[in-house]
Structures are given as structure tokens and as C-alpha cells.
């Protein structure tokens, strides 16, 4: 597990050494409880998915995005409850190439609609996130 207090750049070096260069590098912007269960196991045990950085702050997520250049940025709607998809729009404006997965409470919720409207590449619930990351990692492995 990568604690939040560890500088993200240091934690990324350690995990990429162990997993190799082909792992899908994920920046996770989410509350601590999102990392528990199946997602925690995927992020710590999978050779295909690497946690490049984690924060529970929208502003720190933007800094980490440019510092770490992840393959995928996962944004949980609870990072900014009052404007749950604002980060999606901000990131897509300054880095249109960014691949963003938005985690929402339900597919028909207001955060889901906002994330889709602002350009999220995928919109999933927290239960669906591990499978989504595994699919993206598998897709990455099939790309020449």
C-alpha cells in the first residue's frame, strides 16, 4: 500500500521497479475508503496495474497528473462533492489527451451525467472500477 504521506514520485519509482514498465499507471483521486477491498488488492498485487499516485485532493490531483504523467486518472465524485465533475473538465481543457475514469454513485446520477458531459472517458461505480482498470490494462497489452 502506498500511504498518502509518501511523496508520490518516490512511491512511483518503487512500484514501477517491482512491476515493470508495461503496467498501467494509475493516478487515483479518491477518499481512502475507495482503495479498500478488490481495488486495494488489484493495486497492490497485480503486475498489470500500478498505483502511480494517490490523493484525496482535487488540486493535488492536478499537480500529480503533470508530475507523474499517468496512463489513467481515476476521479471519485466524492473528492469534490459540490462540483463532482469539475476536475474532469479542468483536466480535459489543459490535457485533452488525458484518459479519465470517473467513479460515480450510480450511472444515472448527477455526478455521472456531469462527468460524461465534461468528457470522462469512462464512467463507473466503485464496484466496477477494478474490472475497468483490468480491462484497460489488458487493452494496453494488446496495443502495439
Secondary structure, DSSP 4 states (H G I P E B T S, - for coil): ---TTS-HHHHHHHHHHHH-TTSEEEEEES-GGGGSTHHHHHHHH-SSEEEEEEES-HHHHHHHHHHH--SEEEEEGGGGGGGTTHHHHHHHHH-TT--EEEE-S-TTSHHHHHHHHTT-SEEE-HHHHHHHHHHHHHHHHH--
